Amino acid sequence: MTALLIILAAIVLLVIGYVCYGSWLAKQWGIDPSKKTPAIEMEDGVDYVAAPSAVLMGHHFSSIAGAGPINGPIQASVFGWLPVFLWCVIGGIFFGGLQDFGSLFAMKENPLVRSSNPRWASVRRSSSRSSRCSF
């Protein structure tokens, strides 16, 4: 019963962190949800293909939770379960969430992937014909 309460507390805290901290970051960074991503804006069927939301969620969840099953028990054996629980939940919200959100924002807003950049457009054209890219 105690383990179930701990898991439910973690889920509730992570959902609250996602909603509150995610919306705060979006306001601070000026995210425009109507702006198209490079995968939609420059769709070519080879390098730029929009992925389904479930696939993106799986990739980002596995990247942030990947080391947890390895490091969690080791840290818990040294520090105890409560500090490790707090570190995983609070660190997952404020550090992991910020890192994932920031990297996605940087990928979306990177000027190199904009179609108006002629240097990048030439790389896109050459990479769609072969596996080699040249600047």
VEXNU-804569 format. One line per 10 residues: number of its first residue (from 0); for each residue x, y, z of C-alpha. Coordinates in Angstrom, 1 decimal, decimal comma, m for minus. Layout:
! VEXNU-804569
NUM) X/Y/Z | ...
//
This chain:
! VEXNU-804569
0) 0,0/0,0/0,0 | 2,8/2,4/0,8 | 4,5/1,8/m2,6 | 1,2/2,6/m4,3 | 0,9/5,9/m2,4 | 4,4/6,8/m3,3 | 3,8/6,1/m7,0 | 0,5/8,1/m7,0 | 2,3/11,0/m5,3 | 5,0/11,0/m7,9
10) 2,5/10,9/m10,7 | 0,5/13,8/m9,2 | 3,6/15,9/m8,7 | 4,9/15,2/m12,2 | 1,6/16,1/m13,8 | 1,4/19,4/m11,7 | 5,0/20,2/m12,7 | 4,2/19,5/m16,3 | 1,2/21,7/m16,4 | 2,5/24,6/m14,2
20) 6,2/24,7/m15,0 | 5,7/23,8/m18,7 | 3,2/26,6/m19,2 | 5,5/29,1/m17,3 | 8,4/28,1/m19,5 | 6,3/28,6/m22,6 | 5,3/32,1/m21,5 | 8,9/33,0/m20,6 | 10,4/31,8/m23,9 | 7,5/33,1/m26,1
30) 6,4/29,8/m27,5 | 4,0/30,2/m30,4 | 1,9/27,0/m30,7 | 0,6/28,0/m34,1 | 4,2/28,1/m35,6 | 5,0/25,2/m37,8 | 7,9/22,8/m37,0 | 10,6/22,2/m39,5 | 9,3/18,7/m40,1 | 6,0/20,2/m41,3
40) 7,4/23,3/m42,9 | 10,1/21,5/m45,0 | 8,5/18,0/m45,4 | 10,4/16,1/m48,0 | 9,6/12,5/m47,1 | 13,3/11,7/m46,4 | 14,9/14,0/m43,8 | 11,9/15,9/m42,6 | 9,0/13,7/m41,7 | 6,6/14,6/m38,9
50) 6,4/11,9/m36,2 | 3,2/11,0/m34,3 | 2,9/12,4/m30,8 | 3,0/8,9/m29,2 | 6,4/8,3/m30,8 | 7,8/11,7/m29,6 | 6,5/11,0/m26,1 | 8,2/7,6/m26,1 | 11,5/9,1/m27,2 | 11,5/11,9/m24,6
60) 10,2/9,7/m21,8 | 13,0/7,1/m22,4 | 15,7/9,8/m22,6 | 14,7/11,4/m19,3 | 14,0/8,1/m17,5 | 16,7/6,0/m19,0 | 19,2/6,0/m16,2 | 16,6/5,9/m13,4 | 16,5/2,1/m13,0 | 20,3/1,9/m12,8
70) 21,1/4,9/m10,6 | 18,0/4,9/m8,5 | 18,7/1,7/m6,5 | 22,3/2,6/m6,1 | 21,6/6,1/m4,7 | 18,8/4,8/m2,5 | 21,1/2,2/m0,9 | 23,5/5,1/0,0 | 21,2/8,0/0,8 | 17,8/6,3/1,6
80) 14,6/6,3/m0,5 | 13,2/9,7/0,5 | 16,1/11,9/m0,8 | 16,3/9,8/m4,0 | 12,5/10,0/m4,5 | 12,6/13,8/m4,0 | 15,6/14,1/m6,3 | 13,9/12,1/m9,0 | 10,6/13,9/m8,9 | 11,9/17,5/m8,3
90) 14,9/17,0/m10,5 | 12,8/15,4/m13,2 | 10,5/18,5/m13,2 | 13,0/21,3/m12,9 | 16,2/19,9/m14,5 | 14,9/17,2/m16,9 | 11,9/19,1/m17,9 | 13,9/22,2/m18,6 | 16,5/20,3/m20,6 | 14,0/18,5/m22,7
100) 11,9/21,6/m23,2 | 14,9/23,7/m24,0 | 16,3/21,2/m26,5 | 13,0/20,8/m28,3 | 12,6/24,6/m28,4 | 16,2/25,0/m29,8 | 15,6/22,4/m32,5 | 12,4/24,1/m33,5 | 13,9/27,6/m33,5 | 17,3/26,8/m34,9
110) 18,0/29,2/m37,8 | 20,0/26,5/m39,7 | 16,8/24,4/m40,3 | 14,8/27,3/m41,7 | 14,0/27,0/m45,4 | 15,1/30,7/m45,9 | 18,8/29,7/m45,3 | 20,2/28,9/m48,7 | 23,2/27,0/m47,2 | 20,9/24,6/m45,4
120) 18,7/24,2/m48,4 | 21,6/23,0/m50,5 | 22,5/20,4/m47,8 | 18,9/19,2/m47,8 | 18,9/18,8/m51,6 | 22,2/16,9/m51,6 | 21,2/14,7/m48,7 | 17,9/13,6/m50,2 | 19,8/12,2/m53,3 | 22,6/10,5/m51,4
130) 23,7/9,7/m47,8 | 26,6/12,2/m48,0 | 26,1/15,9/m47,0 | 28,5/18,6/m48,1 | 28,6/22,2/m47,2
//
